[in-house]
Amino acid sequence: DWPFYRSDLIDSIPLIKADYYIFTSPSNAEAYLAKHLLPREAIVVVFGESTKAFVEINSKNQILMAPEPGEKSAALVIEKVIK
């Protein structure tokens, strides 16, 4: 189950405990990171240079960039790390 991409404005963002966090945009990352810290060992997958830049400034986590937007692309990047 991937709560992958939602553009709904919500009042509170729930804490999610995961090994991998996927941020689709700088605003998506900003909304989550404003409320929650990422676990040190978590790996972040991002879409695009601007999202990568935002996460680099706001976390110390390893960052992987998906070559294109979408679930399949994110999954492929994660699979490479697992192997």
PyMOL Python script that loads the backbone (N, CA, C, O; Angstrom):
from pymol import cmd

cmd.read_pdbstr("""\
ATOM      1  N   ASP A   1       0.863  -1.182   0.000  1.00  0.00           N
ATOM      2  CA  ASP A   1       0.000   0.000   0.000  1.00  0.00           C
ATOM      3  C   ASP A   1       0.899   1.231   0.000  1.00  0.00           C
ATOM      4  O   ASP A   1       1.639   1.466   0.955  1.00  0.00           O
ATOM      5  N   TRP A   2       0.833   2.008  -1.064  1.00  0.00           N
ATOM      6  CA  TRP A   2       1.629   3.223  -1.165  1.00  0.00           C
ATOM      7  C   TRP A   2       0.700   4.424  -1.156  1.00  0.00           C
ATOM      8  O   TRP A   2      -0.023   4.638  -2.129  1.00  0.00           O
ATOM      9  N   PRO A   3       0.697   5.208  -0.097  1.00  0.00           N
ATOM     10  CA  PRO A   3      -0.029   6.482  -0.171  1.00  0.00           C
ATOM     11  C   PRO A   3       0.816   7.419  -1.022  1.00  0.00           C
ATOM     12  O   PRO A   3       1.445   8.338  -0.495  1.00  0.00           O
ATOM     13  N   PHE A   4       0.837   7.200  -2.306  1.00  0.00           N
ATOM     14  CA  PHE A   4       1.881   7.679  -3.195  1.00  0.00           C
ATOM     15  C   PHE A   4       1.797   9.157  -3.550  1.00  0.00           C
ATOM     16  O   PHE A   4       2.752   9.901  -3.329  1.00  0.00           O
ATOM     17  N   TYR A   5       0.708   9.573  -4.075  1.00  0.00           N
ATOM     18  CA  TYR A   5       0.649  10.972  -4.488  1.00  0.00           C
ATOM     19  C   TYR A   5      -0.762  11.481  -4.275  1.00  0.00           C
ATOM     20  O   TYR A   5      -1.730  10.972  -4.840  1.00  0.00           O
ATOM     21  N   ARG A   6      -0.840  12.479  -3.460  1.00  0.00           N
ATOM     22  CA  ARG A   6      -2.135  13.116  -3.231  1.00  0.00           C
ATOM     23  C   ARG A   6      -1.913  14.616  -3.241  1.00  0.00           C
ATOM     24  O   ARG A   6      -0.942  15.110  -2.669  1.00  0.00           O
ATOM     25  N   SER A   7      -2.793  15.325  -3.878  1.00  0.00           N
ATOM     26  CA  SER A   7      -2.664  16.784  -3.892  1.00  0.00           C
ATOM     27  C   SER A   7      -3.753  17.433  -3.050  1.00  0.00           C
ATOM     28  O   SER A   7      -4.037  18.621  -3.202  1.00  0.00           O
ATOM     29  N   ASP A   8      -4.359  16.653  -2.164  1.00  0.00           N
ATOM     30  CA  ASP A   8      -5.379  17.186  -1.272  1.00  0.00           C
ATOM     31  C   ASP A   8      -4.707  17.961  -0.140  1.00  0.00           C
ATOM     32  O   ASP A   8      -3.722  17.500   0.438  1.00  0.00           O
ATOM     33  N   LEU A   9      -5.239  19.126   0.169  1.00  0.00           N
ATOM     34  CA  LEU A   9      -4.754  19.903   1.294  1.00  0.00           C
ATOM     35  C   LEU A   9      -5.341  19.299   2.565  1.00  0.00           C
ATOM     36  O   LEU A   9      -6.558  19.153   2.679  1.00  0.00           O
ATOM     37  N   ILE A  10      -4.490  18.951   3.511  1.00  0.00           N
ATOM     38  CA  ILE A  10      -4.975  18.368   4.759  1.00  0.00           C
ATOM     39  C   ILE A  10      -4.418  19.161   5.935  1.00  0.00           C
ATOM     40  O   ILE A  10      -3.357  19.779   5.850  1.00  0.00           O
ATOM     41  N   ASP A  11      -5.169  19.124   7.038  1.00  0.00           N
ATOM     42  CA  ASP A  11      -4.776  19.889   8.217  1.00  0.00           C
ATOM     43  C   ASP A  11      -3.606  19.265   8.960  1.00  0.00           C
ATOM     44  O   ASP A  11      -2.727  19.975   9.451  1.00  0.00           O
ATOM     45  N   SER A  12      -3.593  17.945   9.043  1.00  0.00           N
ATOM     46  CA  SER A  12      -2.491  17.298   9.750  1.00  0.00           C
ATOM     47  C   SER A  12      -1.945  16.156   8.896  1.00  0.00           C
ATOM     48  O   SER A  12      -2.690  15.431   8.236  1.00  0.00           O
ATOM     49  N   ILE A  13      -0.659  16.025   8.931  1.00  0.00           N
ATOM     50  CA  ILE A  13       0.008  14.978   8.168  1.00  0.00           C
ATOM     51  C   ILE A  13       0.433  13.909   9.157  1.00  0.00           C
ATOM     52  O   ILE A  13       1.214  14.182  10.068  1.00  0.00           O
ATOM     53  N   PRO A  14      -0.071  12.695   8.988  1.00  0.00           N
ATOM     54  CA  PRO A  14       0.271  11.649   9.955  1.00  0.00           C
ATOM     55  C   PRO A  14       1.732  11.231   9.850  1.00  0.00           C
ATOM     56  O   PRO A  14       2.329  11.275   8.774  1.00  0.00           O
ATOM     57  N   LEU A  15       2.291  10.828  10.970  1.00  0.00           N
ATOM     58  CA  LEU A  15       3.640  10.281  10.996  1.00  0.00           C
ATOM     59  C   LEU A  15       3.604   8.918  10.320  1.00  0.00           C
ATOM     60  O   LEU A  15       2.751   8.087  10.631  1.00  0.00           O
ATOM     61  N   ILE A  16       4.517   8.696   9.408  1.00  0.00           N
ATOM     62  CA  ILE A  16       4.618   7.417   8.717  1.00  0.00           C
ATOM     63  C   ILE A  16       5.978   6.827   9.055  1.00  0.00           C
ATOM     64  O   ILE A  16       7.000   7.494   8.896  1.00  0.00           O
ATOM     65  N   LYS A  17       5.999   5.595   9.516  1.00  0.00           N
ATOM     66  CA  LYS A  17       7.265   4.906   9.806  1.00  0.00           C
ATOM     67  C   LYS A  17       7.555   3.985   8.632  1.00  0.00           C
ATOM     68  O   LYS A  17       6.803   3.050   8.357  1.00  0.00           O
ATOM     69  N   ALA A  18       8.663   4.265   7.941  1.00  0.00           N
ATOM     70  CA  ALA A  18       8.994   3.505   6.741  1.00  0.00           C
ATOM     71  C   ALA A  18      10.505   3.482   6.543  1.00  0.00           C
ATOM     72  O   ALA A  18      11.235   4.288   7.119  1.00  0.00           O
ATOM     73  N   ASP A  19      10.951   2.552   5.727  1.00  0.00           N
ATOM     74  CA  ASP A  19      12.363   2.492   5.351  1.00  0.00           C
ATOM     75  C   ASP A  19      12.676   3.459   4.220  1.00  0.00           C
ATOM     76  O   ASP A  19      13.801   3.944   4.094  1.00  0.00           O
ATOM     77  N   TYR A  20      11.663   3.733   3.398  1.00  0.00           N
ATOM     78  CA  TYR A  20      11.800   4.606   2.234  1.00  0.00           C
ATOM     79  C   TYR A  20      10.689   5.643   2.260  1.00  0.00           C
ATOM     80  O   TYR A  20       9.534   5.324   2.542  1.00  0.00           O
ATOM     81  N   TYR A  21      11.046   6.884   1.964  1.00  0.00           N
ATOM     82  CA  TYR A  21      10.074   7.970   1.858  1.00  0.00           C
ATOM     83  C   TYR A  21      10.165   8.513   0.443  1.00  0.00           C
ATOM     84  O   TYR A  21      11.259   8.732  -0.077  1.00  0.00           O
ATOM     85  N   ILE A  22       9.021   8.729  -0.172  1.00  0.00           N
ATOM     86  CA  ILE A  22       8.984   9.210  -1.552  1.00  0.00           C
ATOM     87  C   ILE A  22       8.347  10.595  -1.553  1.00  0.00           C
ATOM     88  O   ILE A  22       7.208  10.774  -1.121  1.00  0.00           O
ATOM     89  N   PHE A  23       9.111  11.575  -2.049  1.00  0.00           N
ATOM     90  CA  PHE A  23       8.603  12.936  -2.155  1.00  0.00           C
ATOM     91  C   PHE A  23       8.502  13.300  -3.625  1.00  0.00           C
ATOM     92  O   PHE A  23       9.463  13.166  -4.383  1.00  0.00           O
ATOM     93  N   THR A  24       7.340  13.755  -4.006  1.00  0.00           N
ATOM     94  CA  THR A  24       7.047  14.029  -5.414  1.00  0.00           C
ATOM     95  C   THR A  24       7.298  15.468  -5.815  1.00  0.00           C
ATOM     96  O   THR A  24       7.353  15.776  -7.006  1.00  0.00           O
ATOM     97  N   SER A  25       7.452  16.353  -4.843  1.00  0.00           N
ATOM     98  CA  SER A  25       7.673  17.770  -5.138  1.00  0.00           C
ATOM     99  C   SER A  25       8.288  18.437  -3.916  1.00  0.00           C
ATOM    100  O   SER A  25       8.226  17.889  -2.815  1.00  0.00           O
ATOM    101  N   PRO A  26       8.881  19.615  -4.097  1.00  0.00           N
ATOM    102  CA  PRO A  26       9.394  20.338  -2.932  1.00  0.00           C
ATOM    103  C   PRO A  26       8.295  20.650  -1.912  1.00  0.00           C
ATOM    104  O   PRO A  26       8.531  20.563  -0.707  1.00  0.00           O
ATOM    105  N   SER A  27       7.115  21.006  -2.376  1.00  0.00           N
ATOM    106  CA  SER A  27       6.026  21.328  -1.436  1.00  0.00           C
ATOM    107  C   SER A  27       5.569  20.089  -0.680  1.00  0.00           C
ATOM    108  O   SER A  27       5.196  20.179   0.490  1.00  0.00           O
ATOM    109  N   ASN A  28       5.594  18.938  -1.334  1.00  0.00           N
ATOM    110  CA  ASN A  28       5.254  17.678  -0.687  1.00  0.00           C
ATOM    111  C   ASN A  28       6.258  17.389   0.431  1.00  0.00           C
ATOM    112  O   ASN A  28       5.870  17.042   1.546  1.00  0.00           O
ATOM    113  N   ALA A  29       7.543  17.535   0.128  1.00  0.00           N
ATOM    114  CA  ALA A  29       8.588  17.309   1.127  1.00  0.00           C
ATOM    115  C   ALA A  29       8.498  18.337   2.251  1.00  0.00           C
ATOM    116  O   ALA A  29       8.626  17.992   3.425  1.00  0.00           O
ATOM    117  N   GLU A  30       8.282  19.575   1.895  1.00  0.00           N
ATOM    118  CA  GLU A  30       8.193  20.641   2.898  1.00  0.00           C
ATOM    119  C   GLU A  30       7.050  20.383   3.874  1.00  0.00           C
ATOM    120  O   GLU A  30       7.218  20.549   5.082  1.00  0.00           O
ATOM    121  N   ALA A  31       5.903  19.984   3.366  1.00  0.00           N
ATOM    122  CA  ALA A  31       4.740  19.731   4.226  1.00  0.00           C
ATOM    123  C   ALA A  31       5.034  18.619   5.226  1.00  0.00           C
ATOM    124  O   ALA A  31       4.693  18.739   6.402  1.00  0.00           O
ATOM    125  N   TYR A  32       5.663  17.540   4.769  1.00  0.00           N
ATOM    126  CA  TYR A  32       5.942  16.426   5.670  1.00  0.00           C
ATOM    127  C   TYR A  32       7.070  16.774   6.644  1.00  0.00           C
ATOM    128  O   TYR A  32       6.945  16.542   7.846  1.00  0.00           O
ATOM    129  N   LEU A  33       8.157  17.323   6.134  1.00  0.00           N
ATOM    130  CA  LEU A  33       9.317  17.601   6.976  1.00  0.00           C
ATOM    131  C   LEU A  33       9.080  18.740   7.963  1.00  0.00           C
ATOM    132  O   LEU A  33       9.802  18.847   8.955  1.00  0.00           O
ATOM    133  N   ALA A  34       8.099  19.581   7.720  1.00  0.00           N
ATOM    134  CA  ALA A  34       7.756  20.635   8.680  1.00  0.00           C
ATOM    135  C   ALA A  34       7.155  20.040   9.952  1.00  0.00           C
ATOM    136  O   ALA A  34       7.218  20.653  11.018  1.00  0.00           O
ATOM    137  N   LYS A  35       6.581  18.862   9.840  1.00  0.00           N
ATOM    138  CA  LYS A  35       5.906  18.224  10.974  1.00  0.00           C
ATOM    139  C   LYS A  35       6.687  17.054  11.571  1.00  0.00           C
ATOM    140  O   LYS A  35       6.554  16.756  12.758  1.00  0.00           O
ATOM    141  N   HIS A  36       7.507  16.388  10.742  1.00  0.00           N
ATOM    142  CA  HIS A  36       8.138  15.143  11.176  1.00  0.00           C
ATOM    143  C   HIS A  36       9.603  15.067  10.758  1.00  0.00           C
ATOM    144  O   HIS A  36       9.992  15.569   9.704  1.00  0.00           O
ATOM    145  N   LEU A  37      10.395  14.436  11.597  1.00  0.00           N
ATOM    146  CA  LEU A  37      11.777  14.129  11.261  1.00  0.00           C
ATOM    147  C   LEU A  37      11.820  12.744  10.632  1.00  0.00           C
ATOM    148  O   LEU A  37      11.049  11.861  11.004  1.00  0.00           O
ATOM    149  N   LEU A  38      12.714  12.562   9.690  1.00  0.00           N
ATOM    150  CA  LEU A  38      12.885  11.247   9.087  1.00  0.00           C
ATOM    151  C   LEU A  38      13.857  10.428   9.931  1.00  0.00           C
ATOM    152  O   LEU A  38      14.822  10.976  10.463  1.00  0.00           O
ATOM    153  N   PRO A  39      13.615   9.123  10.060  1.00  0.00           N
ATOM    154  CA  PRO A  39      14.596   8.284  10.757  1.00  0.00           C
ATOM    155  C   PRO A  39      15.941   8.354  10.036  1.00  0.00           C
ATOM    156  O   PRO A  39      15.978   8.431   8.808  1.00  0.00           O
ATOM    157  N   ARG A  40      17.027   8.329  10.771  1.00  0.00           N
ATOM    158  CA  ARG A  40      18.367   8.451  10.171  1.00  0.00           C
ATOM    159  C   ARG A  40      18.633   7.421   9.084  1.00  0.00           C
ATOM    160  O   ARG A  40      19.251   7.729   8.066  1.00  0.00           O
ATOM    161  N   GLU A  41      18.167   6.207   9.302  1.00  0.00           N
ATOM    162  CA  GLU A  41      18.452   5.122   8.371  1.00  0.00           C
ATOM    163  C   GLU A  41      17.523   5.100   7.158  1.00  0.00           C
ATOM    164  O   GLU A  41      17.741   4.317   6.233  1.00  0.00           O
ATOM    165  N   ALA A  42      16.508   5.932   7.147  1.00  0.00           N
ATOM    166  CA  ALA A  42      15.561   5.956   6.029  1.00  0.00           C
ATOM    167  C   ALA A  42      16.226   6.500   4.761  1.00  0.00           C
ATOM    168  O   ALA A  42      17.117   7.348   4.817  1.00  0.00           O
ATOM    169  N   ILE A  43      15.776   5.999   3.647  1.00  0.00           N
ATOM    170  CA  ILE A  43      16.242   6.461   2.343  1.00  0.00           C
ATOM    171  C   ILE A  43      15.111   7.237   1.691  1.00  0.00           C
ATOM    172  O   ILE A  43      13.951   6.830   1.746  1.00  0.00           O
ATOM    173  N   VAL A  44      15.459   8.354   1.076  1.00  0.00           N
ATOM    174  CA  VAL A  44      14.458   9.208   0.437  1.00  0.00           C
ATOM    175  C   VAL A  44      14.569   9.073  -1.076  1.00  0.00           C
ATOM    176  O   VAL A  44      15.659   9.168  -1.640  1.00  0.00           O
ATOM    177  N   VAL A  45      13.438   8.853  -1.721  1.00  0.00           N
ATOM    178  CA  VAL A  45      13.360   8.830  -3.179  1.00  0.00           C
ATOM    179  C   VAL A  45      12.637  10.100  -3.598  1.00  0.00           C
ATOM    180  O   VAL A  45      11.577  10.425  -3.062  1.00  0.00           O
ATOM    181  N   VAL A  46      13.213  10.819  -4.557  1.00  0.00           N
ATOM    182  CA  VAL A  46      12.618  12.080  -4.999  1.00  0.00           C
ATOM    183  C   VAL A  46      12.405  12.070  -6.505  1.00  0.00           C
ATOM    184  O   VAL A  46      13.035  11.315  -7.246  1.00  0.00           O
ATOM    185  N   PHE A  47      11.502  12.927  -6.924  1.00  0.00           N
ATOM    186  CA  PHE A  47      11.268  13.174  -8.342  1.00  0.00           C
ATOM    187  C   PHE A  47      11.740  14.592  -8.638  1.00  0.00           C
ATOM    188  O   PHE A  47      11.131  15.553  -8.169  1.00  0.00           O
ATOM    189  N   GLY A  48      12.803  14.734  -9.401  1.00  0.00           N
ATOM    190  CA  GLY A  48      13.241  16.046  -9.854  1.00  0.00           C
ATOM    191  C   GLY A  48      14.318  16.686  -9.005  1.00  0.00           C
ATOM    192  O   GLY A  48      14.463  16.410  -7.814  1.00  0.00           O
ATOM    193  N   GLU A  49      15.072  17.558  -9.671  1.00  0.00           N
ATOM    194  CA  GLU A  49      16.191  18.261  -9.036  1.00  0.00           C
ATOM    195  C   GLU A  49      15.753  19.201  -7.921  1.00  0.00           C
ATOM    196  O   GLU A  49      16.429  19.301  -6.896  1.00  0.00           O
ATOM    197  N   SER A  50      14.625  19.896  -8.107  1.00  0.00           N
ATOM    198  CA  SER A  50      14.195  20.849  -7.080  1.00  0.00           C
ATOM    199  C   SER A  50      13.763  20.130  -5.803  1.00  0.00           C
ATOM    200  O   SER A  50      13.993  20.629  -4.701  1.00  0.00           O
ATOM    201  N   THR A  51      13.144  18.975  -5.944  1.00  0.00           N
ATOM    202  CA  THR A  51      12.771  18.188  -4.763  1.00  0.00           C
ATOM    203  C   THR A  51      14.026  17.656  -4.084  1.00  0.00           C
ATOM    204  O   THR A  51      14.126  17.679  -2.857  1.00  0.00           O
ATOM    205  N   LYS A  52      14.971  17.184  -4.863  1.00  0.00           N
ATOM    206  CA  LYS A  52      16.242  16.693  -4.316  1.00  0.00           C
ATOM    207  C   LYS A  52      16.944  17.804  -3.542  1.00  0.00           C
ATOM    208  O   LYS A  52      17.416  17.579  -2.427  1.00  0.00           O
ATOM    209  N   ALA A  53      17.016  18.995  -4.123  1.00  0.00           N
ATOM    210  CA  ALA A  53      17.682  20.117  -3.464  1.00  0.00           C
ATOM    211  C   ALA A  53      17.018  20.458  -2.137  1.00  0.00           C
ATOM    212  O   ALA A  53      17.706  20.720  -1.151  1.00  0.00           O
ATOM    213  N   PHE A  54      15.697  20.458  -2.102  1.00  0.00           N
ATOM    214  CA  PHE A  54      14.981  20.775  -0.862  1.00  0.00           C
ATOM    215  C   PHE A  54      15.283  19.737   0.215  1.00  0.00           C
ATOM    216  O   PHE A  54      15.556  20.090   1.362  1.00  0.00           O
ATOM    217  N   VAL A  55      15.235  18.472  -0.149  1.00  0.00           N
ATOM    218  CA  VAL A  55      15.480  17.407   0.825  1.00  0.00           C
ATOM    219  C   VAL A  55      16.933  17.440   1.306  1.00  0.00           C
ATOM    220  O   VAL A  55      17.190  17.206   2.487  1.00  0.00           O
ATOM    221  N   GLU A  56      17.877  17.723   0.421  1.00  0.00           N
ATOM    222  CA  GLU A  56      19.285  17.822   0.820  1.00  0.00           C
ATOM    223  C   GLU A  56      19.478  18.888   1.892  1.00  0.00           C
ATOM    224  O   GLU A  56      20.251  18.693   2.830  1.00  0.00           O
ATOM    225  N   ILE A  57      18.790  19.995   1.760  1.00  0.00           N
ATOM    226  CA  ILE A  57      18.908  21.098   2.718  1.00  0.00           C
ATOM    227  C   ILE A  57      18.233  20.754   4.043  1.00  0.00           C
ATOM    228  O   ILE A  57      18.665  21.216   5.099  1.00  0.00           O
ATOM    229  N   ASN A  58      17.179  19.949   3.990  1.00  0.00           N
ATOM    230  CA  ASN A  58      16.341  19.738   5.172  1.00  0.00           C
ATOM    231  C   ASN A  58      16.439  18.359   5.812  1.00  0.00           C
ATOM    232  O   ASN A  58      15.679  18.052   6.730  1.00  0.00           O
ATOM    233  N   SER A  59      17.347  17.537   5.351  1.00  0.00           N
ATOM    234  CA  SER A  59      17.570  16.243   6.009  1.00  0.00           C
ATOM    235  C   SER A  59      18.990  15.783   5.743  1.00  0.00           C
ATOM    236  O   SER A  59      19.683  16.325   4.882  1.00  0.00           O
ATOM    237  N   LYS A  60      19.403  14.800   6.477  1.00  0.00           N
ATOM    238  CA  LYS A  60      20.735  14.220   6.287  1.00  0.00           C
ATOM    239  C   LYS A  60      20.628  12.808   5.713  1.00  0.00           C
ATOM    240  O   LYS A  60      21.601  12.054   5.734  1.00  0.00           O
ATOM    241  N   ASN A  61      19.473  12.457   5.212  1.00  0.00           N
ATOM    242  CA  ASN A  61      19.226  11.119   4.703  1.00  0.00           C
ATOM    243  C   ASN A  61      19.823  10.904   3.328  1.00  0.00           C
ATOM    244  O   ASN A  61      20.049  11.851   2.574  1.00  0.00           O
ATOM    245  N   GLN A  62      20.077   9.643   3.014  1.00  0.00           N
ATOM    246  CA  GLN A  62      20.492   9.278   1.662  1.00  0.00           C
ATOM    247  C   GLN A  62      19.332   9.583   0.717  1.00  0.00           C
ATOM    248  O   GLN A  62      18.177   9.292   1.027  1.00  0.00           O
ATOM    249  N   ILE A  63      19.644  10.166  -0.427  1.00  0.00           N
ATOM    250  CA  ILE A  63      18.620  10.548  -1.404  1.00  0.00           C
ATOM    251  C   ILE A  63      18.881   9.828  -2.718  1.00  0.00           C
ATOM    252  O   ILE A  63      20.003   9.811  -3.224  1.00  0.00           O
ATOM    253  N   LEU A  64      17.833   9.240  -3.255  1.00  0.00           N
ATOM    254  CA  LEU A  64      17.870   8.618  -4.575  1.00  0.00           C
ATOM    255  C   LEU A  64      16.908   9.376  -5.471  1.00  0.00           C
ATOM    256  O   LEU A  64      15.808   9.732  -5.048  1.00  0.00           O
ATOM    257  N   MET A  65      17.317   9.622  -6.702  1.00  0.00           N
ATOM    258  CA  MET A  65      16.420  10.330  -7.604  1.00  0.00           C
ATOM    259  C   MET A  65      15.873   9.358  -8.641  1.00  0.00           C
ATOM    260  O   MET A  65      16.628   8.689  -9.346  1.00  0.00           O
ATOM    261  N   ALA A  66      14.558   9.294  -8.720  1.00  0.00           N
ATOM    262  CA  ALA A  66      13.906   8.464  -9.729  1.00  0.00           C
ATOM    263  C   ALA A  66      14.110   9.129 -11.093  1.00  0.00           C
ATOM    264  O   ALA A  66      14.028  10.353 -11.202  1.00  0.00           O
ATOM    265  N   PRO A  67      14.374   8.332 -12.132  1.00  0.00           N
ATOM    266  CA  PRO A  67      14.637   8.919 -13.450  1.00  0.00           C
ATOM    267  C   PRO A  67      13.420   9.598 -14.074  1.00  0.00           C
ATOM    268  O   PRO A  67      13.562  10.462 -14.938  1.00  0.00           O
ATOM    269  N   GLU A  68      12.242   9.211 -13.641  1.00  0.00           N
ATOM    270  CA  GLU A  68      11.012   9.844 -14.124  1.00  0.00           C
ATOM    271  C   GLU A  68       9.939   9.697 -13.057  1.00  0.00           C
ATOM    272  O   GLU A  68      10.048   8.819 -12.201  1.00  0.00           O
ATOM    273  N   PRO A  69       8.911  10.526 -13.084  1.00  0.00           N
ATOM    274  CA  PRO A  69       7.843  10.426 -12.089  1.00  0.00           C
ATOM    275  C   PRO A  69       7.071   9.109 -12.224  1.00  0.00           C
ATOM    276  O   PRO A  69       6.959   8.552 -13.316  1.00  0.00           O
ATOM    277  N   GLY A  70       6.553   8.631 -11.118  1.00  0.00           N
ATOM    278  CA  GLY A  70       5.676   7.465 -11.141  1.00  0.00           C
ATOM    279  C   GLY A  70       6.120   6.354 -10.217  1.00  0.00           C
ATOM    280  O   GLY A  70       7.289   6.259  -9.844  1.00  0.00           O
ATOM    281  N   GLU A  71       5.168   5.520  -9.856  1.00  0.00           N
ATOM    282  CA  GLU A  71       5.415   4.421  -8.933  1.00  0.00           C
ATOM    283  C   GLU A  71       6.454   3.443  -9.462  1.00  0.00           C
ATOM    284  O   GLU A  71       7.323   2.996  -8.713  1.00  0.00           O
ATOM    285  N   LYS A  72       6.373   3.112 -10.729  1.00  0.00           N
ATOM    286  CA  LYS A  72       7.306   2.133 -11.301  1.00  0.00           C
ATOM    287  C   LYS A  72       8.740   2.631 -11.227  1.00  0.00           C
ATOM    288  O   LYS A  72       9.651   1.874 -10.892  1.00  0.00           O
ATOM    289  N   SER A  73       8.934   3.878 -11.533  1.00  0.00           N
ATOM    290  CA  SER A  73      10.275   4.459 -11.493  1.00  0.00           C
ATOM    291  C   SER A  73      10.827   4.458 -10.067  1.00  0.00           C
ATOM    292  O   SER A  73      11.993   4.127  -9.852  1.00  0.00           O
ATOM    293  N   ALA A  74       9.998   4.825  -9.100  1.00  0.00           N
ATOM    294  CA  ALA A  74      10.423   4.818  -7.698  1.00  0.00           C
ATOM    295  C   ALA A  74      10.745   3.396  -7.247  1.00  0.00           C
ATOM    296  O   ALA A  74      11.735   3.172  -6.550  1.00  0.00           O
ATOM    297  N   ALA A  75       9.926   2.457  -7.637  1.00  0.00           N
ATOM    298  CA  ALA A  75      10.158   1.059  -7.265  1.00  0.00           C
ATOM    299  C   ALA A  75      11.471   0.538  -7.860  1.00  0.00           C
ATOM    300  O   ALA A  75      12.201  -0.195  -7.193  1.00  0.00           O
ATOM    301  N   LEU A  76      11.768   0.903  -9.086  1.00  0.00           N
ATOM    302  CA  LEU A  76      13.018   0.462  -9.718  1.00  0.00           C
ATOM    303  C   LEU A  76      14.239   1.005  -8.987  1.00  0.00           C
ATOM    304  O   LEU A  76      15.223   0.289  -8.802  1.00  0.00           O
ATOM    305  N   VAL A  77      14.179   2.253  -8.577  1.00  0.00           N
ATOM    306  CA  VAL A  77      15.294   2.859  -7.837  1.00  0.00           C
ATOM    307  C   VAL A  77      15.488   2.135  -6.504  1.00  0.00           C
ATOM    308  O   VAL A  77      16.619   1.863  -6.102  1.00  0.00           O
ATOM    309  N   ILE A  78      14.404   1.829  -5.831  1.00  0.00           N
ATOM    310  CA  ILE A  78      14.481   1.127  -4.544  1.00  0.00           C
ATOM    311  C   ILE A  78      15.016  -0.286  -4.741  1.00  0.00           C
ATOM    312  O   ILE A  78      15.838  -0.752  -3.951  1.00  0.00           O
ATOM    313  N   GLU A  79      14.565  -0.968  -5.778  1.00  0.00           N
ATOM    314  CA  GLU A  79      15.032  -2.328  -6.052  1.00  0.00           C
ATOM    315  C   GLU A  79      16.537  -2.372  -6.252  1.00  0.00           C
ATOM    316  O   GLU A  79      17.185  -3.327  -5.823  1.00  0.00           O
ATOM    317  N   LYS A  80      17.101  -1.374  -6.887  1.00  0.00           N
ATOM    318  CA  LYS A  80      18.549  -1.318  -7.107  1.00  0.00           C
ATOM    319  C   LYS A  80      19.311  -1.247  -5.792  1.00  0.00           C
ATOM    320  O   LYS A  80      20.397  -1.814  -5.670  1.00  0.00           O
ATOM    321  N   VAL A  81      18.752  -0.559  -4.814  1.00  0.00           N
ATOM    322  CA  VAL A  81      19.398  -0.431  -3.510  1.00  0.00           C
ATOM    323  C   VAL A  81      19.313  -1.748  -2.736  1.00  0.00           C
ATOM    324  O   VAL A  81      20.252  -2.130  -2.037  1.00  0.00           O
ATOM    325  N   ILE A  82      18.199  -2.422  -2.867  1.00  0.00           N
ATOM    326  CA  ILE A  82      17.971  -3.662  -2.134  1.00  0.00           C
ATOM    327  C   ILE A  82      18.896  -4.769  -2.613  1.00  0.00           C
ATOM    328  O   ILE A  82      19.332  -5.600  -1.816  1.00  0.00           O
ATOM    329  N   LYS A  83      19.200  -4.788  -3.908  1.00  0.00           N
ATOM    330  CA  LYS A  83      20.030  -5.866  -4.469  1.00  0.00           C
ATOM    331  C   LYS A  83      21.470  -5.748  -4.110  1.00  0.00           C
ATOM    332  O   LYS A  83      22.278  -6.584  -4.513  1.00  0.00           O
TER     333      LYS A  83
END
""", "prot")
cmd.dss("prot")
cmd.show_as("cartoon", "prot")
cmd.util.cbc("prot")
cmd.orient("prot")
